[in-house]
Amino acid sequence: MRIDLSGKTALVTGSAQGIGEAIATGLARAGASVGVNGRSDHSVAAAMARIESAAAGGLVAAPGGSPGGSPRRRRAAG
């Protein structure tokens, strides 16, 4: 089955490895722009390189969790 996600955007949390990376790769192969998220800048950059080599969709880095990783996760107010 072919799914065309051109013009769509997806954020896959935990997409720097494992199942999350496989999902992000599949979405990017279908044409979606994918936000790649992980615990560190290094893990996100490595995952983006792997996903980019397999897919035509656009990628956005969204590292978080550790000091120096930007953007960082924020706790919801309230």
Protein Blocks (a to p, Z undefined) as FASTA:
>chain_A
ZZdfehiacddehilgcjllmmmmmmmmnopacddddfbfklmmmmmmmmmmmpcbdcdd
ddehiahiacdddddeZZ
